[in-house]
Amino acid sequence: MDQADLRLPDGRTLRVYDTHPGDDRRVPVFWHHGTPNLGRPPEPLFEASEWLGLRWISFDRPGYGGSTAAPGRTVSSVARDVEYVADTLGLEGFTVMGHSGGGTYALGCAATLGDRVQAVVSLAGIAPYGVPGLDWFAGMIPSGVTALQAARAGRAARTALERSDVEYDPEFAPVDLKLFDGPWSWLGEVAGPVALEAGPYGQIDDDVSYLLPWRCDPAETTAPALLLHGGLDRIIPPSHARWLAAHIPAAELTEYAGDSHISILGHAESALDWLRDRADGPTAYPI
């Protein structure tokens, strides 16, 4: 896997990852990581990706890892970072996939970049804040409500909460903990403290961005969208996925009653088939 630091026109740096640099036989998939994570592509999906002829491209979102923080960033502004990476790599069309907050960024990428996005998969994504018909905080774990209520007050308030050393308890369901024992133990390599070695602002700016307007409209998404969500999820309740499915024109929602926020990743591999079948590009695979 190639790792490089890309200089953006505004002077920021993005740390970019690419599993098959320059291989135009493969379908490009931009991976959007969760909060707080590094942006490395999802290794548990690499074996299936080889069979399907996929090329993973991703980056540390601003403030994480090797990427410069960008105070005030939005879902749409991160999509413009994707656009710049795609232009730099000579990619006209591509697919996108993300988990948790990354599902939100994946959907925002599709809403912002129009026909350049050929298909999008969101696992446990977050819906826009303040939209009619969604009680945004309903069903969330108390720690999540505390962090996101602070984020609603702005970056300074969310930073103050972070400096108060308040403890975040994700209250993982037993099905989540079980998944950590398998291939998705990889999350331990990219999530939590390791993701915050560069400082707290990746997570802080993620949380603030979820409460800001996306600056793009999910209803204008032209790509087919697959939404996967666990019925037991209290980190991002399934009501978010239901709202998104009702407002994205070509959306399909599958809600898994026995799954939660992490265990939904157990369905990511099968979602790759759906993604690959809807992408433009080579049809003969494996490569």
Steps between C-alpha positions, in 0.01 A plus 500: 500500500628844405494781756573858398447853630309709246522878508166673444452836329418666835832384647363212705642147482298182460652163577371280220496120473469298178503119488571470126660823373447562130306176438216615275371143459348524846188680623604782735327509839552797730484389865372745764606409851306535824555721805767490635701295248792528266416485132676180400283283271313210665740205507227248596351560153823467300462132411150546359618815325765304313237264364276788400773711343467797738755771573471671839585869528461697822649771716525608862224758538633845593637498853575125509833329437701682237224736384488867596206608713233711330285684756142542383519220245170359381376180342509673161848649546642153566331387178699771322816346647391170344451681171853641513650159578303343214614773260861453608476124439327550163174338610183626334250264663522301822296339777494587871449309824512600865420387852343701784594867450678381189163385367384860529804624309449233234139610450604866496760418238229352278269798559776752425679342204200383298564262213865452587383270780370179346373331818519554877480271802440640849527278807346659812518853357374816669217708351516881475420690818189714534305347212122464521373158596801382703547521876878506457612413855222251578632157598869604522725388783550770768870548415414567138234752595745681728771524233268600219304750708834670570583486129169668423625799702810521281867404480599687817234325707589158361869570566422601858316172551800310363735682739275420796609134471139385493489127425318375192328164545389352166294233679583243234242225464614137547478447122743790456750357747481163324596658167816645656624142547510436124649677198352833610735504796688707240299795631730498800784600267324808363248612763504673838831620646706417189270722293549788741880498521505813282265676743127513575382715211416221257236372740392847613453624143323178404247547780448868415450415133217259581306790654579750222303513176644253250500773229368237261157344469459120532191531281723603209700176512499334158698187590336183631547484877504196729437574867577230758414555866470293815169500681682493837720800420488770768814684391321599179137386534336335197256791473786685325518235228123500459500877448782476246327219312185709476685801357764352266332423167670170410557369853460145626491444877571168670455508876644204689299457817767304687795724415640816652750774417814288452349164410338657192850480350443126474280579199755724327649222289167409339441871437812502282321278247215750487747786457702326229192407299391864483837649409608596153824344389651159426252213518741205500619413849686371694805673360 
